Amino acid sequence: MVVCLALGLALLAPAAFGASAGTTPATELRPASLEVVPARKLVQRAMEDQILQLTNDQRTAHGCRELKFSKKLRKAARRHTVAMAMAGVMSHQLPGEAKFSTRISRAGYRGWTLVAENIARGFSSPESVMTAWMESPSHRKNILNCRLRDLGVGVVLQDDELWWTQDFGTR
């Protein structure tokens, strides 16, 4: 079984706090409701967001506009990352799997005119995978393609190894 990120914790995040009028000491604040957020999802989202930021840092340093986050591209990237990790194979197209452009459309990112994908495995941080992608001519080309406008990132931890996917698109 693949776990998005193997942290078995849950965090309680106060969604809202109610307090009586006047000066109320902090000890008297009472949460109106609490939202349970699994820590693994917080870590996964933080790593994916960091890849988006690092990608945009590279793009702006090289004269391209920043990419916008795409929930649909993230869905495609996460699904493919899970599939690779479960198969133990890094590939843009696993046996029996649709090509990446079809996967992107099936995730709801339709009407696109250009799509691209970067994948990786085994890098321990967003910085290390971005460094590797930027040192690879084909991956760098995707990151610095100024015609691309949107990005979704998927990160999965499987057997103490991180798997990574960037799905890019333009509509």
N, CA and C atoms as a LAMMPS dump frame, in Angstrom:
ITEM: TIMESTEP
0
ITEM: NUMBER OF ATOMS
513
ITEM: BOX BOUNDS ff ff ff
-5.0000000000000000e+02 5.0000000000000000e+02
-5.0000000000000000e+02 5.0000000000000000e+02
-5.0000000000000000e+02 5.0000000000000000e+02
ITEM: ATOMS id mol type element x y z
1 1 1 N 0.837 -1.181 0
2 1 2 C 0 0 0
3 1 3 C 0.878 1.238 0
4 2 1 N 0.554 2.208 -0.823
5 2 2 C 1.295 3.456 -0.902
6 2 3 C 0.654 4.472 0.026
7 3 1 N 1.465 5.141 0.784
8 3 2 C 1.008 6.198 1.662
9 3 3 C 1.52 7.503 1.098
10 4 1 N 0.652 8.499 1.002
11 4 2 C 1.089 9.762 0.415
12 4 3 C 2.343 10.273 1.112
13 5 1 N 2.355 10.319 2.385
14 5 2 C 3.577 10.538 3.152
15 5 3 C 3.381 9.83 4.48
16 6 1 N 4.338 9.037 4.876
17 6 2 C 4.169 8.135 6.005
18 6 3 C 4.378 8.832 7.339
19 7 1 N 3.442 9.639 7.721
20 7 2 C 3.416 10.206 9.061
21 7 3 C 2.055 9.848 9.627
22 8 1 N 2.027 9.126 10.696
23 8 2 C 0.766 8.663 11.234
24 8 3 C 0.13 9.615 12.22
25 9 1 N 0.402 10.884 12.134
26 9 2 C -0.108 11.861 13.077
27 9 3 C -1.332 12.574 12.525
28 10 1 N -2.117 13.13 13.406
29 10 2 C -3.185 14.03 13.003
30 10 3 C -3.015 15.304 13.809
31 11 1 N -3.175 16.432 13.16
32 11 2 C -3.057 17.711 13.84
33 11 3 C -4.441 18.303 14.017
34 12 1 N -4.644 18.967 15.11
35 12 2 C -5.884 19.68 15.324
36 12 3 C -5.616 21.145 15.05
37 13 1 N -6.33 21.685 14.077
38 13 2 C -6.179 23.092 13.733
39 13 3 C -7.479 23.803 14.049
40 14 1 N -7.447 24.817 14.908
41 14 2 C -8.683 25.521 15.224
42 14 3 C -9.202 26.236 13.975
43 15 1 N -10.456 25.968 13.632
44 15 2 C -11.063 26.624 12.478
45 15 3 C -11.576 28.012 12.878
46 16 1 N -12.019 28.161 14.102
47 16 2 C -12.513 29.464 14.561
48 16 3 C -12.461 29.478 16.086
49 17 1 N -12.277 30.627 16.663
50 17 2 C -12.269 30.768 18.107
51 17 3 C -13.347 31.751 18.513
52 18 1 N -14.063 31.397 19.57
53 18 2 C -15.07 32.304 20.098
54 18 3 C -14.576 32.882 21.41
55 19 1 N -14.834 34.138 21.636
56 19 2 C -14.419 34.773 22.881
57 19 3 C -15.495 35.756 23.299
58 20 1 N -15.653 35.944 24.613
59 20 2 C -16.643 36.893 25.099
60 20 3 C -16.135 38.313 24.907
61 21 1 N -17.048 39.276 24.958
62 21 2 C -16.685 40.681 24.739
63 21 3 C -15.772 41.164 25.849
64 22 1 N -15.025 42.191 25.561
65 22 2 C -14.112 42.754 26.541
66 22 3 C -12.749 42.107 26.439
67 23 1 N -11.949 42.271 27.48
68 23 2 C -10.608 41.696 27.477
69 23 3 C -10.684 40.306 28.073
70 24 1 N -10.531 39.318 27.221
71 24 2 C -10.606 37.927 27.651
72 24 3 C -9.217 37.327 27.609
73 25 1 N -8.743 36.767 28.706
74 25 2 C -7.44 36.116 28.677
75 25 3 C -7.449 34.963 27.669
76 26 1 N -6.308 34.686 27.09
77 26 2 C -6.195 33.634 26.09
78 26 3 C -6.637 32.279 26.635
79 27 1 N -6.497 32.078 27.946
80 27 2 C -6.879 30.797 28.527
81 27 3 C -8.382 30.581 28.474
82 28 1 N -9.152 31.637 28.251
83 28 2 C -10.6 31.504 28.188
84 28 3 C -11.111 31.346 26.762
85 29 1 N -10.242 31.392 25.779
86 29 2 C -10.686 31.187 24.404
87 29 3 C -11.141 29.75 24.238
88 30 1 N -12.238 29.575 23.567
89 30 2 C -12.762 28.23 23.335
90 30 3 C -12.933 28.024 21.838
91 31 1 N -12.384 26.94 21.321
92 31 2 C -12.551 26.69 19.891
93 31 3 C -14.011 26.43 19.557
94 32 1 N -14.514 27.123 18.536
95 32 2 C -15.877 26.887 18.082
96 32 3 C -15.949 25.547 17.354
97 33 1 N -14.895 25.2 16.655
98 33 2 C -14.823 23.897 15.995
99 33 3 C -13.362 23.574 15.732
100 34 1 N -13.07 22.305 15.585
101 34 2 C -11.713 21.865 15.288
102 34 3 C -11.738 21.057 14.002
103 35 1 N -10.72 21.248 13.184
104 35 2 C -10.588 20.491 11.946
105 35 3 C -9.42 19.534 12.112
106 36 1 N -9.652 18.254 11.845
107 36 2 C -8.588 17.269 11.929
108 36 3 C -7.904 17.207 10.567
109 37 1 N -6.6 17.494 10.554
110 37 2 C -5.822 17.484 9.32
111 37 3 C -4.681 16.487 9.491
112 38 1 N -4.666 15.388 8.728
113 38 2 C -3.557 14.444 8.85
114 38 3 C -2.233 15.123 8.492
115 39 1 N -1.233 14.923 9.312
116 39 2 C 0.064 15.562 9.098
117 39 3 C 0.674 15.157 7.766
118 40 1 N 0.47 13.914 7.325
119 40 2 C 1.051 13.472 6.059
120 40 3 C 0.531 14.303 4.895
121 41 1 N -0.75 14.695 4.962
122 41 2 C -1.307 15.537 3.898
123 41 3 C -0.723 16.94 3.951
124 42 1 N -0.508 17.448 5.142
125 42 2 C 0.108 18.765 5.279
126 42 3 C 1.523 18.758 4.718
127 43 1 N 2.28 17.703 5.017
128 43 2 C 3.658 17.59 4.533
129 43 3 C 3.665 17.418 3.017
130 44 1 N 2.789 16.565 2.507
131 44 2 C 2.704 16.359 1.057
132 44 3 C 2.401 17.674 0.351
133 45 1 N 1.394 18.376 0.791
134 45 2 C 1.002 19.651 0.176
135 45 3 C 2.135 20.669 0.283
136 46 1 N 2.811 20.707 1.424
137 46 2 C 3.915 21.653 1.594
138 46 3 C 5.047 21.363 0.612
139 47 1 N 5.364 20.088 0.42
140 47 2 C 6.423 19.733 -0.525
141 47 3 C 6.007 20.058 -1.962
142 48 1 N 4.764 19.773 -2.303
143 48 2 C 4.269 20.092 -3.641
144 48 3 C 4.275 21.6 -3.874
145 49 1 N 3.831 22.346 -2.875
146 49 2 C 3.844 23.817 -2.992
147 49 3 C 5.264 24.346 -3.124
148 50 1 N 6.205 23.722 -2.423
149 50 2 C 7.594 24.158 -2.501
150 50 3 C 8.176 23.909 -3.897
151 51 1 N 7.798 22.792 -4.525
152 51 2 C 8.242 22.531 -5.895
153 51 3 C 7.698 23.608 -6.831
154 52 1 N 6.435 23.988 -6.656
155 52 2 C 5.865 25.064 -7.472
156 52 3 C 6.664 26.351 -7.281
157 53 1 N 6.979 26.69 -6.038
158 53 2 C 7.735 27.92 -5.774
159 53 3 C 9.142 27.855 -6.358
160 54 1 N 9.817 26.737 -6.167
161 54 2 C 11.172 26.59 -6.709
162 54 3 C 11.162 26.628 -8.242
163 55 1 N 10.139 26.043 -8.843
164 55 2 C 9.991 26.086 -10.296
165 55 3 C 9.789 27.525 -10.748
166 56 1 N 8.934 28.247 -10.05
167 56 2 C 8.695 29.647 -10.413
168 56 3 C 9.924 30.517 -10.178
169 57 1 N 10.706 30.21 -9.167
170 57 2 C 11.956 30.949 -8.948
171 57 3 C 12.873 30.784 -10.157
172 58 1 N 12.987 29.565 -10.658
173 58 2 C 13.822 29.313 -11.837
174 58 3 C 13.255 30.022 -13.067
175 59 1 N 11.952 29.952 -13.235
176 59 2 C 11.326 30.557 -14.417
177 59 3 C 11.516 32.071 -14.432
178 60 1 N 11.28 32.723 -13.307
179 60 2 C 11.42 34.186 -13.291
180 60 3 C 12.886 34.601 -13.453
181 61 1 N 13.795 33.794 -12.926
182 61 2 C 15.229 34.092 -13.093
183 61 3 C 15.669 33.957 -14.551
184 62 1 N 14.883 33.225 -15.354
185 62 2 C 15.226 33.01 -16.762
186 62 3 C 14.239 33.701 -17.71
187 63 1 N 13.471 34.659 -17.194
188 63 2 C 12.623 35.484 -18.05
189 63 3 C 11.246 34.935 -18.381
190 64 1 N 10.805 33.877 -17.704
191 64 2 C 9.458 33.337 -17.937
192 64 3 C 8.515 33.816 -16.839
193 65 1 N 7.236 33.855 -17.154
194 65 2 C 6.253 34.193 -16.12
195 65 3 C 6.067 32.997 -15.197
196 66 1 N 5.562 33.268 -14.005
197 66 2 C 5.312 32.207 -13.037
198 66 3 C 4.186 31.294 -13.508
199 67 1 N 4.286 30.03 -13.152
200 67 2 C 3.219 29.074 -13.412
201 67 3 C 2.138 29.228 -12.352
202 68 1 N 0.893 28.978 -12.734
203 68 2 C -0.217 28.992 -11.787
204 68 3 C -0.474 27.563 -11.32
205 69 1 N -0.833 27.43 -10.066
206 69 2 C -1.21 26.13 -9.517
207 69 3 C -2.47 25.638 -10.204
208 70 1 N -2.491 24.361 -10.572
209 70 2 C -3.676 23.733 -11.153
210 70 3 C -4.048 22.511 -10.329
211 71 1 N -5.232 22.544 -9.754
212 71 2 C -5.731 21.419 -8.97
213 71 3 C -5.886 20.177 -9.854
214 72 1 N -6.307 20.36 -11.105
215 72 2 C -6.501 19.226 -12.004
216 72 3 C -5.172 18.612 -12.424
217 73 1 N -4.172 19.446 -12.658
218 73 2 C -2.847 18.903 -12.975
219 73 3 C -2.239 18.224 -11.755
220 74 1 N -2.502 18.758 -10.56
221 74 2 C -2.022 18.099 -9.342
222 74 3 C -2.668 16.718 -9.209
223 75 1 N -3.949 16.639 -9.524
224 75 2 C -4.651 15.352 -9.474
225 75 3 C -3.983 14.343 -10.412
226 76 1 N -3.671 14.771 -11.633
227 76 2 C -3.003 13.885 -12.594
228 76 3 C -1.617 13.494 -12.096
229 77 1 N -0.875 14.466 -11.573
230 77 2 C 0.482 14.206 -11.089
231 77 3 C 0.47 13.261 -9.895
232 78 1 N -0.427 13.48 -8.959
233 78 2 C -0.503 12.604 -7.785
234 78 3 C -0.871 11.179 -8.188
235 79 1 N -1.851 11.04 -9.066
236 79 2 C -2.258 9.697 -9.489
237 79 3 C -1.096 8.955 -10.149
238 80 1 N -0.364 9.645 -11.015
239 80 2 C 0.74 8.986 -11.701
240 80 3 C 1.866 8.656 -10.72
241 81 1 N 2.116 9.534 -9.782
242 81 2 C 3.163 9.301 -8.795
243 81 3 C 2.839 8.063 -7.959
244 82 1 N 1.586 7.94 -7.546
245 82 2 C 1.152 6.76 -6.794
246 82 3 C 1.321 5.505 -7.645
247 83 1 N 0.923 5.568 -8.916
248 83 2 C 1.04 4.402 -9.801
249 83 3 C 2.496 3.975 -9.965
250 84 1 N 3.398 4.955 -10.148
251 84 2 C 4.822 4.617 -10.275
252 84 3 C 5.338 3.966 -9.001
253 85 1 N 5.016 4.568 -7.857
254 85 2 C 5.507 4.048 -6.576
255 85 3 C 4.983 2.635 -6.32
256 86 1 N 3.728 2.398 -6.639
257 86 2 C 3.153 1.061 -6.429
258 86 3 C 3.812 0.032 -7.347
259 87 1 N 4.127 0.441 -8.581
260 87 2 C 4.763 -0.466 -9.535
261 87 3 C 6.258 -0.59 -9.28
262 88 1 N 6.822 0.374 -8.555
263 88 2 C 8.263 0.389 -8.332
264 88 3 C 9.031 0.71 -9.599
265 89 1 N 8.389 1.418 -10.516
266 89 2 C 8.971 1.737 -11.818
267 89 3 C 8.763 3.219 -12.112
268 90 1 N 9.846 3.891 -12.476
269 90 2 C 9.744 5.286 -12.88
270 90 3 C 9.62 5.333 -14.4
271 91 1 N 8.475 5.813 -14.874
272 91 2 C 8.213 5.868 -16.311
273 91 3 C 7.091 6.86 -16.58
274 92 1 N 7.143 7.507 -17.742
275 92 2 C 6.048 8.401 -18.133
276 92 3 C 4.814 7.617 -18.542
277 93 1 N 4.994 6.341 -18.879
278 93 2 C 3.863 5.494 -19.229
279 93 3 C 4.133 4.08 -18.736
280 94 1 N 3.41 3.698 -17.707
281 94 2 C 3.527 2.355 -17.144
282 94 3 C 2.761 1.371 -18.013
283 95 1 N 3.114 0.085 -17.969
284 95 2 C 2.368 -0.913 -18.737
285 95 3 C 0.868 -0.852 -18.418
286 96 1 N 0.062 -0.775 -19.461
287 96 2 C -1.388 -0.706 -19.287
288 96 3 C -1.923 0.673 -18.951
289 97 1 N -1.061 1.638 -18.828
290 97 2 C -1.463 2.997 -18.465
291 97 3 C -1.54 3.866 -19.716
292 98 1 N -2.448 4.819 -19.707
293 98 2 C -2.56 5.767 -20.813
294 98 3 C -1.348 6.69 -20.834
295 99 1 N -1.05 7.271 -22.002
296 99 2 C 0.058 8.225 -22.082
297 99 3 C -0.285 9.456 -21.24
298 100 1 N 0.74 10.211 -20.894
299 100 2 C 0.536 11.285 -19.922
300 100 3 C -0.464 12.328 -20.396
301 101 1 N -0.519 12.626 -21.666
302 101 2 C -1.473 13.628 -22.146
303 101 3 C -2.916 13.16 -21.926
304 102 1 N -3.171 11.877 -22.092
305 102 2 C -4.502 11.323 -21.842
306 102 3 C -4.8 11.336 -20.344
307 103 1 N -3.802 10.977 -19.522
308 103 2 C -3.994 11.012 -18.06
309 103 3 C -4.357 12.417 -17.599
310 104 1 N -3.7 13.416 -18.172
311 104 2 C -3.961 14.81 -17.804
312 104 3 C -5.39 15.193 -18.168
313 105 1 N -5.828 14.815 -19.358
314 105 2 C -7.211 15.105 -19.778
315 105 3 C -8.214 14.393 -18.88
316 106 1 N -7.943 13.138 -18.553
317 106 2 C -8.85 12.359 -17.703
318 106 3 C -8.96 12.941 -16.299
319 107 1 N -7.935 13.654 -15.85
320 107 2 C -7.966 14.297 -14.532
321 107 3 C -8.762 15.607 -14.564
322 108 1 N -9.262 15.976 -15.75
323 108 2 C -10.102 17.169 -15.857
324 108 3 C -9.432 18.381 -16.474
325 109 1 N -8.156 18.279 -16.802
326 109 2 C -7.448 19.396 -17.44
327 109 3 C -7.655 19.242 -18.949
328 110 1 N -8.771 19.795 -19.421
329 110 2 C -9.155 19.628 -20.825
330 110 3 C -8.961 20.931 -21.594
331 111 1 N -8.956 20.798 -22.902
332 111 2 C -8.815 21.971 -23.756
333 111 3 C -7.397 22.499 -23.799
334 112 1 N -6.45 21.682 -23.416
335 112 2 C -5.056 22.119 -23.382
336 112 3 C -4.486 22.158 -24.801
337 113 1 N -3.478 23.014 -24.961
338 113 2 C -2.771 23.104 -26.233
339 113 3 C -1.335 22.625 -26.127
340 114 1 N -0.837 22.496 -24.902
341 114 2 C 0.526 22.039 -24.661
342 114 3 C 0.59 21.431 -23.268
343 115 1 N 1.197 20.243 -23.16
344 115 2 C 1.427 19.617 -21.856
345 115 3 C 2.836 19.036 -21.827
346 116 1 N 3.376 18.89 -20.627
347 116 2 C 4.705 18.306 -20.431
348 116 3 C 4.727 17.667 -19.052
349 117 1 N 5.721 16.792 -18.846
350 117 2 C 5.806 16.085 -17.573
351 117 3 C 7.259 15.824 -17.207
352 118 1 N 7.585 16.045 -15.935
353 118 2 C 8.873 15.658 -15.355
354 118 3 C 8.591 14.649 -14.251
355 119 1 N 9.424 13.611 -14.16
356 119 2 C 9.304 12.629 -13.088
357 119 3 C 10.677 12.389 -12.472
358 120 1 N 10.671 11.905 -11.242
359 120 2 C 11.925 11.581 -10.545
360 120 3 C 11.589 10.672 -9.376
361 121 1 N 12.642 10.042 -8.85
362 121 2 C 12.482 9.242 -7.631
363 121 3 C 13.79 9.26 -6.86
364 122 1 N 13.658 9.109 -5.533
365 122 2 C 14.828 8.944 -4.703
366 122 3 C 15.437 10.218 -4.156
367 123 1 N 14.987 11.368 -4.602
368 123 2 C 15.54 12.622 -4.076
369 123 3 C 14.854 12.944 -2.762
370 124 1 N 15.625 13.397 -1.775
371 124 2 C 15.115 13.513 -0.42
372 124 3 C 14.44 14.836 -0.09
373 125 1 N 14.44 15.795 -1.013
374 125 2 C 13.843 17.096 -0.721
375 125 3 C 13.435 17.786 -2.012
376 126 1 N 12.542 18.772 -1.908
377 126 2 C 12.194 19.553 -3.089
378 126 3 C 13.422 20.22 -3.726
379 127 1 N 14.334 20.71 -2.9
380 127 2 C 15.54 21.366 -3.439
381 127 3 C 16.402 20.39 -4.229
382 128 1 N 16.564 19.17 -3.719
383 128 2 C 17.437 18.217 -4.406
384 128 3 C 16.834 17.75 -5.729
385 129 1 N 15.528 17.529 -5.774
386 129 2 C 14.926 17.103 -7.043
387 129 3 C 14.929 18.258 -8.043
388 130 1 N 14.715 19.485 -7.579
389 130 2 C 14.762 20.635 -8.5
390 130 3 C 16.167 20.822 -9.063
391 131 1 N 17.182 20.635 -8.236
392 131 2 C 18.562 20.73 -8.722
393 131 3 C 18.809 19.697 -9.811
394 132 1 N 18.37 18.471 -9.584
395 132 2 C 18.549 17.408 -10.578
396 132 3 C 17.795 17.728 -11.864
397 133 1 N 16.559 18.185 -11.746
398 133 2 C 15.791 18.53 -12.942
399 133 3 C 16.458 19.665 -13.72
400 134 1 N 16.97 20.643 -13.01
401 134 2 C 17.609 21.779 -13.695
402 134 3 C 18.934 21.371 -14.341
403 135 1 N 19.581 20.321 -13.854
404 135 2 C 20.831 19.843 -14.452
405 135 3 C 20.597 18.88 -15.616
406 136 1 N 19.343 18.471 -15.819
407 136 2 C 18.985 17.575 -16.917
408 136 3 C 18.405 18.411 -18.057
409 137 1 N 19.009 18.385 -19.244
410 137 2 C 18.532 19.237 -20.339
411 137 3 C 17.043 19.085 -20.668
412 138 1 N 16.524 17.872 -20.708
413 138 2 C 15.114 17.701 -21.083
414 138 3 C 14.161 18.191 -19.984
415 139 1 N 14.51 17.957 -18.729
416 139 2 C 13.667 18.429 -17.628
417 139 3 C 13.745 19.953 -17.508
418 140 1 N 14.937 20.474 -17.65
419 140 2 C 15.136 21.924 -17.612
420 140 3 C 14.318 22.607 -18.703
421 141 1 N 14.28 21.992 -19.881
422 141 2 C 13.525 22.549 -21.003
423 141 3 C 12.041 22.684 -20.641
424 142 1 N 11.487 21.676 -19.976
425 142 2 C 10.089 21.767 -19.538
426 142 3 C 9.902 22.889 -18.515
427 143 1 N 10.773 22.948 -17.534
428 143 2 C 10.658 23.954 -16.478
429 143 3 C 10.75 25.363 -17.049
430 144 1 N 11.638 25.557 -18.021
431 144 2 C 11.868 26.895 -18.579
432 144 3 C 11.124 27.148 -19.888
433 145 1 N 10.138 26.316 -20.212
434 145 2 C 9.324 26.548 -21.4
435 145 3 C 8.324 27.654 -21.072
436 146 1 N 8.584 28.835 -21.592
437 146 2 C 7.76 30.007 -21.268
438 146 3 C 6.344 29.914 -21.824
439 147 1 N 6.077 28.968 -22.697
440 147 2 C 4.717 28.799 -23.225
441 147 3 C 3.823 28.06 -22.241
442 148 1 N 4.395 27.329 -21.298
443 148 2 C 3.607 26.62 -20.287
444 148 3 C 3.085 27.606 -19.248
445 149 1 N 1.869 27.386 -18.764
446 149 2 C 1.21 28.343 -17.867
447 149 3 C 0.79 27.772 -16.509
448 150 1 N 0.547 26.456 -16.442
449 150 2 C -0.015 25.848 -15.231
450 150 3 C 0.853 24.68 -14.777
451 151 1 N 0.784 24.376 -13.471
452 151 2 C 1.567 23.269 -12.928
453 151 3 C 0.799 22.566 -11.817
454 152 1 N 0.904 21.244 -11.823
455 152 2 C 0.443 20.42 -10.721
456 152 3 C 1.57 19.478 -10.344
457 153 1 N 1.776 19.265 -9.061
458 153 2 C 2.884 18.441 -8.574
459 153 3 C 2.324 17.326 -7.705
460 154 1 N 2.915 16.139 -7.839
461 154 2 C 2.582 15.013 -6.978
462 154 3 C 3.827 14.488 -6.309
463 155 1 N 3.739 14.222 -5.009
464 155 2 C 4.845 13.659 -4.236
465 155 3 C 4.288 12.502 -3.41
466 156 1 N 4.979 11.369 -3.441
467 156 2 C 4.554 10.186 -2.686
468 156 3 C 5.778 9.564 -2.024
469 157 1 N 5.597 9.104 -0.79
470 157 2 C 6.633 8.358 -0.087
471 157 3 C 6.249 6.89 -0.103
472 158 1 N 7.132 6.061 -0.639
473 158 2 C 6.913 4.611 -0.678
474 158 3 C 8.211 3.934 -0.274
475 159 1 N 8.169 3.098 0.75
476 159 2 C 9.346 2.357 1.218
477 159 3 C 10.549 3.286 1.43
478 160 1 N 10.324 4.375 2.134
479 160 2 C 11.366 5.346 2.477
480 160 3 C 11.99 6.035 1.263
481 161 1 N 11.286 6.067 0.147
482 161 2 C 11.778 6.74 -1.059
483 161 3 C 10.691 7.682 -1.569
484 162 1 N 11.099 8.91 -1.889
485 162 2 C 10.152 9.877 -2.438
486 162 3 C 10.1 9.754 -3.958
487 163 1 N 8.892 9.819 -4.49
488 163 2 C 8.616 9.801 -5.923
489 163 3 C 8.001 11.154 -6.274
490 164 1 N 8.34 11.696 -7.422
491 164 2 C 7.963 13.061 -7.801
492 164 3 C 7.408 13.11 -9.214
493 165 1 N 6.383 13.926 -9.433
494 165 2 C 5.864 14.203 -10.775
495 165 3 C 5.49 15.684 -10.862
496 166 1 N 5.895 16.314 -11.957
497 166 2 C 5.429 17.649 -12.317
498 166 3 C 4.631 17.495 -13.605
499 167 1 N 3.38 17.941 -13.62
500 167 2 C 2.589 17.989 -14.846
501 167 3 C 2.327 19.459 -15.177
502 168 1 N 2.76 19.848 -16.368
503 168 2 C 2.644 21.219 -16.87
504 168 3 C 1.569 21.28 -17.941
505 169 1 N 0.957 22.445 -18.107
506 169 2 C -0.015 22.602 -19.182
507 169 3 C -0.245 24.048 -19.557
508 170 1 N -0.845 24.182 -20.73
509 170 2 C -1.31 25.484 -21.244
510 170 3 C -2.677 25.264 -21.857
511 171 1 N -3.617 26.135 -21.534
512 171 2 C -4.954 26.098 -22.151
513 171 3 C -5.211 27.422 -22.799
